Amino acid sequence: MIKKLLFIIFISSFSISFSQEQYYNDVNLQLTGIDLKDALAAKIIGTHSNPLSYTPGVWEASKVTDKDTDTSKVVLIYGWENGTDQDDTNDRTRDNTFQDGSSSSSMLWNREHVFSKSLANPSLVTNNPGAGTDAHNLRPADKNRNSERNNYKFAFGNGNSGRSSITYNGPDGANTRGWYPGDEWKGDVSRIIMYMYLRYGDQCLPTNVGVGDKQFTPDEMIDLFLKWNREDPVSDFEKVRNIYHENTSNTYAQGNRNPFIDNPFLATRIWGGDNAEDTWGIYTSSDTEAPSTPTNVTLSNITLTSIDVSWDEATDNIGVTQYQVYVNDVLTKQTTTATSASITGLETNTTYNFKVIAKDLINKSEASNIVTGKTLADTTPPSVPTNVTITDITDSSFNVHWSASSDNNEVVGYDIFVDATFKASTTATTYAIIGLSTTTTYSITVLAKDADDNKSAQSTAVNATTTDGASGGAASELFITEYVEGDGGTNKAIEIVNLTGRTVNLSGYVLKLERNGASVWTTPLALNSGTVQSIVPGDVFVVGNGDNSAPELQPNSAANPTGQVDLVQPNIQDTAYGQPVNFNGDDAVALFKDDVLIDIIGVFGSSANFAENVTLRRNGDISAPNTTFDLQGEWTAFPENTFDGIGSHTSTLSTQNIIFESFKMFPNPTNGNRIYFSVTEDATIKIYNVLGKLVQTSEVTKSKNSIDISDFTKGIYLLQINSGKQFITKKLIKN
């Protein structure tokens, strides 16, 4: 660990104490567990007498408490070097006058929240003094490096600060990589998180800000922060901050201290785990005698997935505070004074070794003798799936649904059979079968299976016949039809079409981005996160960046009748500045359904430019998504800033004649009671409201070329114009 530096400014003013501070004289430090936690929380809350403002309070405090030995500079959390390379963001110090004033300069520092604002519940705010302006949680940081930290949870790592290899379900989806603060700063971070938890309780839960395990603590503390607190000792740098903030004669002092800086062992005494440093020497020096070894370890109540363990009570000169149960040498369960534990979540028909260790506040006993036990074998199959139904039938696909099966252990999946031939496996209770032939009858059955591969019998067969393809819907799924990578940095949009012939609910549909060939899908955007929740047959759904300047790439309204965007992704820090709709020509963009890739633009894992400053439009004869990007075979490129096709898609499906090239609808917007059409072929017009409800169906011809809309209220309507196997969708605004 890099040795943290004590600020020269304080050397003559303060002495760094290694004994118990007088601040804690009225706290009963002999308490343990939650009792000690509550006592310390009451102390730091009661002495927080001067809540600081975000500006100027925390700014000014930071310039004093976070000074470097060169007093013209501040020390930057997450940094590790001082200008010897070409990367400004990893600097450990910065001129204290380079404060961030919303400039685009790369050499700025800001007072940044260590406990990320958005990870608190409710989120931390800075407009009034409170949790969001607590100086113990605000440290100088390079502006851009902190942006890289984003709102990722802290996670295990080593070396300098950066993204962790540990993943969790977060801003980038199920494989979001956490953030490692760096070897020098991990102890600081852990003690800040502990302070915020005591000071603000459930608003600042450690489980919300770090990736770790809480099963061995009495509340929401996780093992990650206990480990960091133990491994990275308190620095003089941290102690100076505590000294400054206790002294309310300092203009920007809060009045309270961080107890875990004063003595890291307080965390051990509250939450357990291996011993951190006892800087006061009031705990670790008083007891050197370990408890006796637990005896008579016995196993009972053995099931498919659990075994109960019991043992005789151990003795200790002061008192046993905890028992630890190890399964195959892995700490699996902890108790307080109970002498039994139920070990669950085991695999069936598997042998396990058990041992028990006793602990007092300081010492551990020797491990007990190892006792071996084996879970029961599972030979019982799940129940047969019932209520098999088929919906959303098209000429090439349909959806199969069924009721969940039950099992004595756990159902892990289902196998689907088409005409008695295995088709696919899934863990869900629905499956979309695609690639079928038109006007063909298929027989569908489903079976359930458990973790031991016991399989149920197949369900009762259900038959379904695909359509003849003349209904206007030939696609099995939604797919991307337009990709706009315009100029101005943010003129970006993605268009998605529904050619399935049915209204599609957007629940489960997500856009994701892969940046610069990094081979990681990031920043998922749920398509149903806006006001539009479904797409009617033939309609398109457009997602745009919040900073788009082109009118077509903004929402439709009476003031902007040319707008085509249905969902806006704001271009702000919390969305990583508009991701996934801030792509460049070398970034892959993909459509997912229930976390399964459906369609893609670009090549995953490649950083080659494929669509820089162009508009890509899906060819009209494409009627299905493709998980392999085929630029030459499926897409046509148009010049930069081509927006005239966004908001509608003409599909030729199985015919080569494009009859809608001369189609016109007028007036639009309208405040009248009738709209007119110019068509070259007879067409059926279906009108839907914004909720996806069909409100009118009319026929138009060359001679009968208008429809009555006098019963329509003011608002936006979607018109699907069908002719043969072709259809397009237009938006109508009635004022």
VOMIVEX-267026 format. One record per residue (C-alpha): z, y, x; residue number from 1. Coordinates in nm, 3 decimals. Each point is the difference from the previous one (the first is absolute). Layout:
! residues N
Z  Y  X  NUM
...
! end
This chain:
! residues 735
0.000  0.000  0.000  1
-0.080  0.349  0.123  2
0.317  0.187  0.078  3
0.036  0.276  -0.255  4
0.087  0.338  0.142  5
0.302  0.212  -0.080  6
-0.094  0.357  -0.069  7
0.110  0.242  0.271  8
0.094  0.258  -0.260  9
0.285  -0.217  -0.119  10
0.139  -0.124  0.329  11
0.213  0.308  0.052  12
0.100  0.024  -0.367  13
0.090  -0.355  -0.097  14
0.153  -0.306  0.155  15
-0.138  -0.334  -0.113  16
0.288  -0.205  -0.139  17
0.030  -0.375  0.041  18
0.319  -0.027  -0.206  19
0.048  0.025  -0.371  20
-0.088  0.350  -0.126  21
0.267  0.194  -0.191  22
-0.255  0.032  -0.280  23
0.101  -0.352  -0.112  24
0.378  0.047  0.010  25
0.023  -0.014  -0.381  26
-0.222  -0.311  -0.031  27
0.156  -0.347  -0.006  28
-0.208  -0.159  0.274  29
0.174  -0.336  -0.044  30
-0.194  -0.055  -0.320  31
-0.298  -0.235  0.005  32
-0.316  -0.062  -0.199  33
-0.079  0.213  -0.303  34
0.349  0.153  0.007  35
-0.069  0.153  0.341  36
-0.347  0.103  -0.109  37
0.142  0.185  -0.300  38
0.269  0.169  0.209  39
-0.253  0.128  0.254  40
-0.236  0.109  -0.278  41
0.279  0.205  -0.158  42
0.067  0.162  0.337  43
-0.356  0.107  0.078  44
-0.058  0.117  -0.357  45
0.324  0.198  -0.009  46
-0.068  0.176  0.330  47
-0.366  0.080  -0.073  48
0.104  0.357  -0.073  49
-0.313  0.188  0.105  50
-0.315  -0.158  -0.149  51
-0.296  0.142  0.190  52
-0.322  0.138  -0.138  53
-0.323  -0.160  0.117  54
-0.113  0.342  0.121  55
0.142  0.162  0.201  56
0.310  -0.223  0.016  57
-0.135  -0.327  0.138  58
-0.261  0.178  0.215  59
0.268  0.201  0.175  60
0.244  -0.291  0.029  61
-0.272  -0.217  0.158  62
-0.078  0.260  0.264  63
0.366  -0.009  0.105  64
0.102  -0.365  -0.042  65
-0.323  -0.152  0.129  66
-0.054  0.205  0.314  67
-0.122  -0.169  0.312  68
0.151  0.055  0.344  69
-0.277  0.258  0.023  70
0.153  0.215  -0.271  71
-0.335  0.152  -0.095  72
-0.101  -0.338  -0.143  73
0.112  -0.237  -0.273  74
0.012  -0.379  0.028  75
-0.243  -0.180  -0.233  76
0.101  -0.324  -0.170  77
-0.254  -0.284  0.047  78
-0.133  0.163  0.321  79
0.023  -0.152  0.348  80
-0.196  0.199  0.260  81
-0.036  0.361  0.106  82
-0.366  0.091  0.019  83
-0.121  -0.238  0.269  84
-0.268  -0.151  -0.223  85
-0.261  0.138  -0.238  86
0.196  -0.080  -0.316  87
0.204  0.296  -0.124  88
0.156  -0.198  -0.284  89
0.217  -0.218  0.227  90
0.167  0.291  0.182  91
0.376  -0.027  0.023  92
0.058  0.376  0.015  93
-0.173  0.307  -0.136  94
0.041  0.377  0.036  95
0.250  0.096  -0.270  96
-0.221  0.289  -0.113  97
-0.281  -0.236  -0.102  98
0.133  -0.042  -0.351  99
-0.237  -0.123  -0.266  100
-0.121  0.280  -0.222  101
-0.265  -0.206  -0.183  102
-0.238  0.056  0.290  103
-0.254  -0.259  0.109  104
0.114  0.022  0.361  105
0.074  -0.333  0.167  106
0.298  0.128  0.202  107
0.244  0.067  -0.284  108
0.339  -0.145  -0.084  109
0.171  -0.015  -0.333  110
0.346  -0.096  -0.125  111
-0.079  -0.340  -0.144  112
0.195  -0.237  -0.222  113
0.101  -0.321  0.176  114
0.086  -0.154  -0.338  115
-0.344  0.061  -0.152  116
0.013  0.224  -0.307  117
-0.208  -0.228  -0.222  118
0.208  -0.308  0.087  119
0.309  0.152  -0.158  120
0.054  -0.047  -0.373  121
-0.028  0.263  -0.128  122
-0.211  0.142  0.282  123
0.158  0.250  0.235  124
-0.088  0.362  -0.075  125
0.030  0.308  0.218  126
-0.008  0.289  -0.246  127
0.380  0.000  -0.030  128
0.279  -0.105  0.240  129
0.081  -0.367  -0.044  130
-0.103  -0.343  0.122  131
-0.345  0.128  0.094  132
0.145  0.272  0.226  133
0.279  -0.199  0.166  134
-0.030  0.081  0.371  135
0.130  -0.343  0.102  136
-0.326  -0.143  -0.140  137
-0.238  0.266  0.135  138
-0.125  -0.010  0.356  139
-0.273  0.186  0.187  140
-0.318  -0.208  0.018  141
-0.359  0.051  0.099  142
-0.179  0.094  -0.321  143
-0.287  -0.244  0.044  144
0.211  -0.289  0.125  145
0.224  0.032  -0.300  146
-0.310  -0.005  -0.221  147
-0.091  -0.328  0.168  148
0.350  -0.124  -0.088  149
-0.090  0.099  -0.358  150
0.238  -0.155  -0.256  151
-0.004  -0.346  0.156  152
0.323  -0.195  0.008  153
0.169  -0.055  0.334  154
-0.057  -0.347  0.143  155
0.064  -0.209  0.310  156
-0.192  0.077  0.319  157
0.042  0.077  0.368  158
-0.111  0.258  0.254  159
-0.112  0.344  -0.112  160
-0.033  0.119  -0.358  161
-0.289  -0.119  -0.214  162
-0.104  -0.237  -0.275  163
0.190  -0.327  -0.011  164
-0.149  -0.348  -0.026  165
0.245  -0.067  -0.285  166
-0.165  0.039  -0.340  167
0.125  0.061  -0.353  168
-0.137  0.097  -0.340  169
-0.039  0.375  0.041  170
-0.244  0.293  0.003  171
-0.277  -0.210  0.158  172
0.050  -0.296  -0.231  173
0.158  -0.339  0.062  174
-0.063  0.019  0.376  175
0.132  0.349  0.069  176
0.125  0.019  0.358  177
0.337  0.167  0.049  178
0.092  0.273  0.251  179
0.198  -0.058  0.318  180
0.178  0.318  0.121  181
0.006  -0.104  0.366  182
0.262  -0.154  0.226  183
0.158  0.338  0.071  184
0.029  0.104  -0.362  185
0.078  -0.316  -0.197  186
0.376  0.047  0.032  187
-0.027  0.363  -0.111  188
-0.204  -0.108  -0.302  189
0.241  -0.276  -0.099  190
0.303  0.228  0.015  191
-0.180  0.268  -0.200  192
-0.087  -0.255  -0.270  193
0.365  -0.115  -0.009  194
0.121  0.359  -0.034  195
-0.246  0.076  -0.282  196
0.108  -0.316  -0.183  197
0.366  0.102  0.012  198
-0.068  0.364  -0.078  199
-0.247  -0.043  -0.288  200
0.058  -0.357  -0.119  201
-0.267  -0.165  -0.212  202
-0.244  0.286  0.054  203
-0.038  -0.110  0.363  204
0.011  -0.379  0.005  205
-0.071  -0.164  0.338  206
-0.198  -0.271  -0.180  207
-0.247  0.267  -0.111  208
-0.060  0.142  0.347  209
-0.005  -0.307  0.226  210
-0.141  -0.352  0.010  211
0.286  -0.243  0.042  212
0.249  -0.238  -0.158  213
0.304  0.107  -0.200  214
0.133  -0.345  -0.088  215
0.274  0.014  0.264  216
0.135  0.343  -0.093  217
0.215  0.091  -0.301  218
-0.242  0.262  -0.135  219
-0.348  0.144  0.076  220
0.032  0.022  0.379  221
-0.255  -0.212  0.190  222
0.027  -0.190  0.326  223
-0.273  0.208  0.168  224
0.214  0.314  0.017  225
0.311  -0.191  0.110  226
-0.206  -0.151  0.282  227
-0.138  0.338  0.110  228
0.347  0.158  -0.016  229
0.129  -0.277  0.226  230
-0.290  -0.005  0.248  231
-0.047  0.375  0.055  232
0.331  0.164  0.099  233
0.092  0.349  -0.113  234
-0.135  0.268  0.231  235
0.159  0.328  0.103  236
-0.288  0.160  -0.190  237
0.132  -0.145  -0.327  238
0.362  0.089  0.081  239
-0.091  0.365  0.056  240
-0.158  0.020  -0.346  241
0.323  -0.133  -0.154  242
0.213  0.250  0.190  243
-0.216  0.293  -0.106  244
-0.010  -0.090  -0.369  245
0.374  -0.055  -0.036  246
0.078  0.351  0.124  247
-0.064  0.230  -0.297  248
0.039  0.306  0.221  249
-0.354  -0.086  0.108  250
-0.234  0.182  -0.238  251
-0.214  -0.302  -0.084  252
0.266  -0.273  0.012  253
0.050  -0.224  -0.304  254
0.369  -0.075  0.056  255
-0.023  -0.380  0.012  256
-0.073  -0.271  0.257  257
-0.194  -0.325  0.013  258
0.274  -0.266  0.041  259
-0.236  -0.257  0.151  260
-0.079  0.232  0.288  261
0.371  0.038  0.067  262
0.056  -0.377  -0.006  263
-0.286  -0.247  -0.060  264
0.256  -0.277  -0.059  265
0.079  0.156  -0.336  266
-0.329  -0.151  -0.118  267
0.113  -0.345  0.116  268
0.333  0.046  -0.175  269
-0.172  0.096  -0.327  270
-0.305  -0.226  -0.006  271
0.078  -0.281  0.246  272
-0.241  -0.154  0.246  273
0.032  -0.013  0.376  274
0.227  0.258  0.158  275
-0.131  0.347  0.075  276
0.169  0.216  0.263  277
0.357  0.107  -0.085  278
0.003  0.339  0.170  279
0.356  0.069  -0.117  280
0.134  -0.330  0.131  281
0.227  -0.040  -0.302  282
-0.155  -0.322  -0.131  283
-0.145  -0.216  0.272  284
0.292  0.023  0.242  285
0.266  -0.121  -0.244  286
-0.106  -0.359  -0.066  287
-0.148  -0.255  0.237  288
0.093  -0.320  -0.185  289
-0.275  -0.172  -0.197  290
0.063  -0.188  -0.327  291
0.031  -0.377  0.005  292
-0.313  -0.207  -0.051  293
-0.074  -0.089  -0.365  294
0.046  -0.372  -0.064  295
-0.090  -0.263  -0.258  296
-0.342  0.147  -0.081  297
-0.125  -0.186  -0.308  298
-0.326  0.003  -0.198  299
-0.019  -0.048  -0.378  300
-0.207  0.074  -0.312  301
-0.326  -0.079  0.177  302
-0.307  0.090  -0.208  303
-0.370  0.047  0.061  304
0.048  0.343  0.157  305
0.372  0.056  0.058  306
0.306  -0.147  0.172  307
0.362  0.113  -0.035  308
0.206  0.027  0.319  309
0.382  0.006  0.015  310
0.255  -0.004  0.284  311
0.371  0.027  0.072  312
0.149  0.344  0.054  313
0.018  0.126  0.360  314
0.304  0.180  0.142  315
0.028  0.319  0.206  316
0.278  0.205  0.158  317
-0.101  0.304  -0.209  318
-0.220  -0.137  -0.274  319
-0.338  -0.161  -0.064  320
-0.234  0.256  -0.153  321
-0.321  -0.198  -0.031  322
-0.166  -0.341  0.016  323
-0.360  -0.045  0.111  324
-0.208  -0.299  -0.107  325
-0.291  -0.096  0.224  326
-0.289  -0.216  -0.123  327
-0.211  -0.145  0.281  328
0.168  0.253  0.233  329
-0.105  0.294  -0.219  330
0.271  0.217  -0.156  331
-0.063  -0.056  -0.368  332
0.315  0.089  -0.192  333
0.316  0.203  0.053  334
0.318  -0.002  -0.205  335
0.320  0.200  0.023  336
0.299  -0.228  -0.051  337
-0.174  -0.262  -0.214  338
-0.025  -0.344  0.164  339
-0.315  -0.114  -0.176  340
-0.356  0.122  -0.045  341
-0.309  -0.109  -0.189  342
-0.313  -0.008  0.217  343
-0.307  0.050  -0.217  344
-0.373  0.039  0.052  345
-0.035  -0.321  0.200  346
-0.310  -0.219  0.015  347
-0.002  -0.326  -0.191  348
0.040  -0.333  0.181  349
0.101  0.177  0.323  350
0.284  -0.062  0.248  351
0.222  0.294  0.100  352
0.284  0.045  0.252  353
0.305  0.206  -0.101  354
0.282  0.157  0.203  355
0.265  0.264  -0.071  356
0.157  0.274  0.217  357
0.312  0.204  -0.081  358
0.037  0.369  0.094  359
0.270  0.260  0.015  360
-0.078  0.369  0.046  361
-0.078  -0.050  0.368  362
-0.039  -0.365  0.095  363
-0.187  -0.314  -0.103  364
0.122  -0.358  -0.002  365
-0.183  -0.292  0.150  366
-0.253  -0.156  -0.235  367
0.110  -0.293  -0.213  368
-0.146  -0.345  0.039  369
-0.357  -0.026  -0.131  370
-0.038  -0.174  -0.337  371
-0.341  -0.123  -0.114  372
-0.129  -0.012  -0.356  373
-0.332  -0.062  -0.171  374
-0.129  0.156  -0.322  375
-0.132  -0.221  -0.276  376
-0.365  -0.099  -0.025  377
-0.204  0.140  -0.288  378
-0.216  -0.251  -0.185  379
-0.016  0.176  -0.337  380
-0.328  0.176  -0.086  381
-0.012  0.331  -0.187  382
-0.069  0.012  -0.371  383
-0.362  0.007  -0.117  384
-0.139  0.353  -0.048  385
-0.038  0.090  -0.368  386
-0.174  0.262  -0.213  387
-0.314  0.003  0.214  388
-0.230  0.271  -0.135  389
-0.327  0.159  0.111  390
-0.079  0.370  -0.039  391
-0.246  0.266  0.114  392
-0.301  -0.230  -0.015  393
-0.321  0.140  0.152  394
-0.328  -0.161  0.097  395
0.140  -0.098  0.342  396
0.379  0.003  -0.021  397
0.315  -0.030  -0.205  398
0.376  0.022  0.050  399
0.233  -0.297  -0.043  400
0.365  0.051  -0.103  401
0.290  -0.243  -0.053  402
0.377  -0.010  -0.047  403
0.214  -0.057  0.308  404
0.121  -0.352  0.074  405
0.361  -0.087  0.082  406
0.137  -0.220  0.279  407
0.331  -0.139  0.121  408
-0.054  0.194  0.323  409
-0.284  0.252  0.006  410
-0.359  0.022  -0.123  411
-0.205  0.130  0.294  412
-0.349  0.004  -0.147  413
-0.266  -0.121  -0.238  414
-0.333  -0.179  0.047  415
-0.290  0.092  -0.229  416
-0.272  -0.253  -0.084  417
-0.345  0.074  -0.142  418
-0.171  -0.299  -0.160  419
0.263  -0.227  0.164  420
-0.086  0.134  0.348  421
0.257  0.194  0.201  422
-0.090  0.370  0.002  423
0.289  0.197  0.153  424
0.375  0.037  0.049  425
0.215  0.299  -0.095  426
0.365  0.098  -0.023  427
-0.065  0.212  -0.311  428
-0.037  -0.115  -0.361  429
-0.348  0.144  -0.034  430
-0.323  -0.047  0.192  431
-0.348  0.153  -0.018  432
-0.279  -0.255  0.028  433
-0.328  0.158  0.111  434
-0.349  -0.106  0.102  435
-0.066  -0.194  -0.321  436
-0.334  -0.061  -0.169  437
-0.100  0.173  -0.322  438
0.031  -0.174  -0.339  439
0.184  -0.294  0.156  440
0.309  -0.178  -0.131  441
0.278  -0.073  0.249  442
0.314  -0.213  -0.034  443
0.315  0.145  0.159  444
0.328  -0.173  0.091  445
0.301  0.110  0.205  446
0.279  -0.187  0.180  447
0.324  0.121  0.161  448
0.142  -0.100  0.339  449
0.332  0.049  0.179  450
0.102  0.051  0.363  451
0.003  -0.376  0.064  452
-0.353  -0.031  -0.136  453
0.112  -0.179  -0.314  454
-0.272  0.071  -0.254  455
0.009  0.003  -0.376  456
-0.264  -0.158  -0.216  457
-0.295  0.223  -0.086  458
0.028  0.211  -0.310  459
-0.195  -0.062  -0.317  460
-0.361  0.102  0.061  461
-0.123  0.329  -0.147  462
-0.371  0.074  -0.032  463
-0.181  0.333  0.035  464
-0.367  0.096  -0.015  465
-0.140  0.288  0.203  466
-0.217  0.260  -0.172  467
-0.376  0.038  0.025  468
0.014  0.310  0.220  469
-0.132  0.239  -0.263  470
0.328  0.172  -0.078  471
-0.029  0.265  0.270  472
0.263  -0.139  0.232  473
-0.086  -0.234  0.287  474
0.264  0.075  0.262  475
0.304  -0.217  0.052  476
0.214  0.284  0.136  477
0.018  0.372  0.065  478
-0.180  0.108  0.315  479
-0.070  0.311  0.207  480
-0.325  0.182  -0.076  481
0.020  0.328  0.192  482
0.154  0.116  0.327  483
-0.002  0.373  0.077  484
0.079  0.109  0.356  485
-0.086  0.369  -0.020  486
0.059  0.294  0.226  487
0.300  0.230  0.004  488
0.225  -0.283  0.111  489
0.123  -0.084  -0.349  490
-0.304  -0.032  -0.228  491
0.069  -0.369  -0.049  492
-0.032  -0.219  -0.308  493
-0.031  -0.364  -0.105  494
-0.166  -0.105  -0.327  495
0.077  -0.335  -0.167  496
-0.200  -0.144  -0.290  497
0.084  -0.237  -0.286  498
-0.299  -0.220  -0.081  499
0.203  -0.287  -0.140  500
-0.084  0.075  -0.362  501
0.368  0.047  -0.090  502
0.267  0.265  0.040  503
0.190  -0.063  0.325  504
0.364  0.100  0.044  505
0.049  0.158  0.344  506
0.339  -0.160  0.059  507
-0.004  -0.190  0.329  508
-0.308  0.176  0.139  509
0.058  0.177  0.331  510
-0.211  0.184  0.258  511
0.095  -0.050  0.366  512
-0.117  0.149  0.328  513
-0.050  -0.146  0.346  514
0.003  0.279  0.257  515
-0.216  -0.017  0.316  516
-0.039  -0.377  0.003  517
0.377  -0.056  0.030  518
-0.021  -0.329  -0.196  519
0.282  0.110  -0.231  520
-0.041  0.104  -0.364  521
0.211  0.309  -0.066  522
0.100  0.258  -0.262  523
-0.071  -0.187  -0.324  524
-0.083  0.223  -0.297  525
0.051  -0.155  -0.344  526
-0.287  0.090  -0.231  527
0.234  0.018  -0.299  528
0.227  0.256  0.168  529
-0.166  0.285  -0.192  530
-0.057  0.065  -0.369  531
-0.300  -0.233  -0.035  532
0.122  -0.356  -0.047  533
-0.321  -0.189  -0.080  534
-0.379  0.009  0.036  535
-0.220  -0.062  -0.301  536
-0.317  -0.210  0.035  537
-0.267  0.177  0.202  538
0.226  0.285  0.107  539
0.088  0.100  0.354  540
0.332  0.104  0.151  541
-0.005  0.261  0.277  542
0.277  0.054  0.256  543
-0.008  0.325  0.198  544
0.190  0.177  0.275  545
0.228  0.279  -0.119  546
-0.164  0.254  0.232  547
-0.357  -0.064  -0.112  548
-0.191  0.328  -0.029  549
-0.308  -0.121  -0.189  550
0.037  0.049  -0.379  551
-0.145  -0.347  -0.066  552
0.277  -0.153  0.210  553
0.277  0.159  -0.207  554
0.140  -0.095  -0.343  555
-0.205  0.067  -0.310  556
0.122  0.283  -0.223  557
-0.129  0.273  -0.224  558
0.014  0.232  0.300  559
-0.176  -0.255  0.221  560
-0.238  -0.201  -0.222  561
-0.180  -0.147  0.302  562
0.317  -0.162  0.134  563
-0.010  -0.379  0.018  564
0.329  -0.099  0.165  565
0.243  -0.215  -0.201  566
0.273  -0.041  0.262  567
0.091  0.257  0.265  568
0.183  -0.105  0.315  569
0.190  0.312  0.117  570
-0.068  0.106  0.357  571
0.364  0.027  0.109  572
0.224  -0.154  0.263  573
0.154  -0.251  -0.242  574
-0.347  -0.153  -0.059  575
-0.091  0.015  0.371  576
-0.225  0.292  -0.099  577
-0.198  -0.167  -0.273  578
-0.024  -0.359  0.118  579
-0.177  -0.218  -0.087  580
-0.242  0.271  -0.119  581
-0.019  0.185  0.332  582
-0.222  -0.255  0.172  583
-0.253  0.070  0.271  584
-0.328  -0.177  0.058  585
0.165  -0.265  0.217  586
0.280  -0.087  -0.245  587
-0.026  -0.298  -0.232  588
0.103  0.053  -0.364  589
0.067  -0.293  -0.232  590
0.084  -0.078  -0.361  591
0.278  -0.253  -0.060  592
0.120  -0.172  -0.318  593
0.353  -0.140  0.012  594
-0.015  0.030  0.381  595
-0.321  -0.205  0.020  596
-0.307  0.162  0.158  597
-0.278  0.051  -0.256  598
-0.248  0.242  0.155  599
-0.040  0.184  0.330  600
-0.190  0.287  0.159  601
-0.010  -0.030  0.377  602
0.085  -0.284  0.236  603
0.367  -0.090  0.033  604
0.105  0.005  0.366  605
-0.296  0.208  0.117  606
0.016  0.364  0.109  607
-0.378  0.047  -0.006  608
-0.131  0.290  -0.208  609
-0.185  -0.132  -0.304  610
0.001  0.299  -0.238  611
0.084  0.324  0.175  612
-0.075  0.310  -0.211  613
-0.203  -0.187  -0.262  614
0.019  -0.115  -0.359  615
-0.046  -0.373  -0.057  616
-0.109  -0.116  -0.345  617
0.000  -0.364  -0.114  618
-0.343  -0.122  -0.100  619
-0.055  -0.044  -0.373  620
-0.081  -0.370  0.026  621
0.345  -0.082  0.143  622
0.221  -0.144  -0.272  623
0.300  -0.137  0.191  624
0.245  0.100  0.272  625
-0.040  -0.127  0.355  626
0.276  -0.060  0.254  627
-0.260  0.024  0.279  628
-0.153  0.343  0.050  629
-0.381  -0.014  -0.026  630
-0.123  0.351  0.075  631
-0.370  -0.087  0.014  632
-0.009  -0.236  -0.295  633
0.224  0.173  -0.256  634
0.024  0.372  0.079  635
-0.225  0.306  0.018  636
0.097  0.294  0.219  637
-0.039  0.362  -0.111  638
0.044  0.321  0.201  639
0.338  0.158  0.057  640
0.149  0.172  -0.307  641
-0.211  -0.191  -0.253  642
0.221  0.007  -0.307  643
-0.251  -0.021  -0.286  644
0.058  -0.371  -0.060  645
0.378  0.005  -0.006  646
0.148  -0.068  -0.342  647
-0.264  -0.242  -0.131  648
-0.175  -0.313  0.116  649
-0.330  -0.143  -0.121  650
-0.011  -0.378  0.019  651
-0.332  -0.181  -0.037  652
0.172  -0.339  -0.006  653
-0.279  -0.253  -0.068  654
-0.283  0.245  -0.077  655
-0.197  0.215  0.238  656
-0.077  0.285  -0.243  657
0.228  0.299  0.022  658
-0.023  0.158  -0.343  659
0.272  0.261  0.047  660
-0.173  0.214  0.260  661
-0.105  0.251  -0.269  662
0.311  -0.037  -0.217  663
0.157  0.328  -0.112  664
0.301  0.090  -0.218  665
0.055  0.356  -0.124  666
0.182  0.229  -0.055  667
0.286  -0.109  0.226  668
0.265  0.143  -0.011  669
-0.034  0.081  -0.369  670
0.201  0.172  -0.269  671
-0.240  -0.115  -0.270  672
-0.010  -0.302  -0.228  673
-0.311  -0.178  0.130  674
-0.135  -0.111  0.336  675
-0.361  -0.082  0.081  676
-0.167  -0.255  0.224  677
-0.335  -0.036  0.171  678
-0.080  -0.372  0.038  679
-0.313  -0.201  0.072  680
0.137  -0.320  -0.158  681
0.229  -0.078  -0.293  682
0.363  0.000  0.108  683
0.346  -0.078  -0.133  684
0.264  0.262  0.074  685
0.367  -0.099  0.004  686
0.250  0.286  0.021  687
0.351  -0.055  0.139  688
0.295  0.236  0.024  689
0.186  0.042  0.330  690
0.238  -0.282  -0.097  691
-0.292  -0.244  -0.009  692
-0.007  -0.032  -0.380  693
-0.344  -0.035  -0.160  694
-0.029  0.283  -0.255  695
-0.368  -0.013  -0.100  696
-0.315  -0.209  0.038  697
-0.342  0.151  -0.076  698
-0.367  -0.083  0.047  699
-0.248  0.252  0.142  700
-0.378  -0.013  0.020  701
-0.276  0.241  0.093  702
-0.002  0.130  -0.358  703
0.370  -0.040  -0.087  704
0.130  0.175  0.307  705
0.337  0.151  -0.097  706
0.343  -0.116  -0.113  707
0.273  0.170  -0.201  708
0.327  0.077  0.184  709
0.154  0.229  -0.261  710
0.303  -0.229  -0.036  711
0.077  0.014  0.373  712
0.295  0.205  0.116  713
-0.018  0.212  0.314  714
0.008  -0.204  0.318  715
-0.193  -0.223  0.240  716
-0.195  -0.302  -0.125  717
-0.187  -0.279  0.180  718
-0.343  -0.099  -0.127  719
-0.148  -0.338  0.091  720
-0.376  0.002  -0.057  721
-0.143  -0.354  -0.024  722
-0.366  -0.099  -0.005  723
-0.085  -0.364  0.049  724
0.191  -0.116  0.307  725
0.038  0.347  0.145  726
0.271  0.251  -0.067  727
0.143  0.319  0.138  728
0.312  0.198  -0.082  729
0.028  0.374  -0.050  730
0.292  0.232  -0.065  731
-0.005  0.234  -0.300  732
0.227  0.302  -0.036  733
0.066  0.140  -0.346  734
0.160  0.345  0.006  735
! end
